[in-house]
């Protein structure tokens, strides 16, 4: 076999070899996603307490308006997904954060895990629809909004069964708006801010920040 034939075969093999999937989780993805989710879970714990003085006046002002505080429990999934950018990141982040909240203790008990699952799936579906290729602000807002919709439907079934039409509409719209703004817009800007510090240099979000800064 000539050197040229050997070189040609080597080049062909290199072309034929499948490239590592960009959607495959790395060890660092798991570690960072876990750190982000646990930190978000601690925020959940604080929000479990801080949200009460806010939601009560809102509910008194207009029943259903308390859905505006929902975003404080929805950002974990969107934030984790925007950083990791892998399938399952939104679900993982929201569910792990909910697990932290449940372990520390709150008024909802084990149903906190069920809520985390539903809310995480809401955000995950949006990123999946875009084939895990779109991580811009509009997609983040949509993910937060759908997560808010999932929360509203879940809450109306578990905690507000038999609610009237007015309450249902107000609560649902409020949760969607809160999810879009807090889980969507705020999470997107938080990721941009973290990326500028260089902490996400091993992630696509960090590389994009470096490129944009040039």
N, C-alpha and C positions, 0 to 999 in steps of 0.2 A: 504494500500500500504506500503510495507516494505521500510526501508531506502535504501536498495540496489537497489530496483526498481526505487526509486526517483532519486538516484545518476546516475543510468544508463540512465534514461530519460533525465536528465540534461546534461549529457555528449553528448548524441545523438543530443540534440537541439543545443548545442554549436558547434558541428561539422557541422550540417546542415545549421547553420546561415551563410549567405554569408558574406565574408570579404569585407571591404570597398575597392572600386576600386582604384588601384594605379594611374589610368588615370583620376580620377575625380579631378577637380580643387578645391583647397581650397581657403579660403579668402586670405591667405598669398601668394598664387600663383598669384592671380589677382593683389595684391598690388605690389609685386616685379616685375612682368612682366610689369606693367604699369610704374614703376619707371625706369626700364631698357629701355623701349621703348621711354619714353619721353627724357631720357638722350641721347639716340641714335638719336632721332629727332633733338636735338640741335646740335649734331655733323653733321647731314645732312645739317642743315642751314649753318654751317661754311664751309662744303664741297661744297655747292652750289656756294660759292664765291671762295674758294681756288682752286677748280678744273679747273677753266677757264684758269689760267696761265699755267697749266700743259697740258690740253687737246689740246690747240691751237698749241703748238710746235709739239706735237705728231701727230696731224692731218696733219700738214705741212710736217712732215718727211715722213709719210706714211698714206694716207687717210684710216680711219677705225681704226687706232691704238689708237684713243682717247677712245676706249672701255676699255682700261686699267685702266681708272679712275672709272669704274663702281662699283668696289667693295666698294667704300666709301658710296654707297647707298644700299648695299645689306646685310651688317652685322647684322642689327637689328633683322631680323627674325631668323637667325641662332643662334645668341648670346642668344636671349630670349628662344629659344627652348632648347639649351644646358643647360640652368639654370633650367627652369621649368619642362621640360621633360613631357609635357602633350599634347594631341591632340589639335591642333589649336594655339599652342604657337608661332610657326614661323609666321603664318599668322597674328596673333594678334600683335606681336612685330613689324613686318614690316609695317603693315597698320597704327598702331598708330604713329610710328615714321614718316611716310609719312604725316600723318595728322598734326603733329606738324610743319613740314616743310612747309606745305601748309598754315597753319594758320599764321605763321610768315611772309610768303610771299616769293615767288620765281618766276622765269621766266616761270614756267610751269603751274601755277595756279591749277585748280581743277584736271587736268590730273595727278598731283602728286599722288592723291589718287588711281587713276586707276593703275598707275605704282606700287605703294606699294602693291596693291592687287595682281597683276600679279607676282611680285617678291616674295612676301610672299608665294603664292601658289606653286611657283617653289620649294622653300625649304621645304615646308610642305609636298609635295608629296613624297620627299625622305624619310623623317622621317616616314611617313605613310607606305611606302613600307617595311620598317624594323619593322613595327608594334609597333613603339615607344619603342623599346627595345634595340636599338643600339645607343650609344652616343659617340662613339670613334672618333678618328681623321679622319680615312678614310670616315666615314659617314658624318662628318662635312664638309670635303672637297667636297664630292659629292653634298651635299645640297647647298653649296656655288656655285659650278659649275652650277648646274641646275637652280639656281636662276639667275645666270649670263646669261644663255641661254634664260630664260624667258624674262629678260630685253632686250637682243639683239633683239629677235623676236618682242617684243612690240615696241622698238625704231625704228626698220626698217620699221614697218608698219606706225607708227605715224609721225616720224620725218625724215626718209630717204626713202620715197616711190620711187620706180623705180631705186634704187641703182644698180650698176653693180655687177657682180659676185665677182670680186676681193674685192670690198669694203665690200660686205655682208659677205664674208668669214673672212676677216681680222677683221672686227668689232665683229663678233660673237665669234671667237676664243679669241680675246682680252678680251671680256666681261666674257667669261667662265674662262679664266686664272685668271683674276682679282677677280672674285667671289670665285674661289677655294682658292686663296691665302689670300685675305683680309677677306672675309666673312667666309671662312672655317677655314684655318689654324690659322689666327690671333684670331678669336673669340674663338676657342678651347683653345688656350694658355691663353687668357684673363680669361676665366672661371676657368682654372686651377689655375691661379694666385690669383683670387678672393677667390676661395675655400680654398687656403692655409692660408688666413687671418682669416678664421673662420666665415666670413660673410654669408656663405651658409650652415651653420650647420644644418638647418632644411630642406635641400634639398639633394637629392641623390648625386649630384655632390660634395657637401661638405663632405658627409659621405665617399665617395670614396677617397677623398683627405686625410682624417684622417686615413683611413685604409692603404693607400699607404705609409703614413708617419711613420707608426709603424715599 
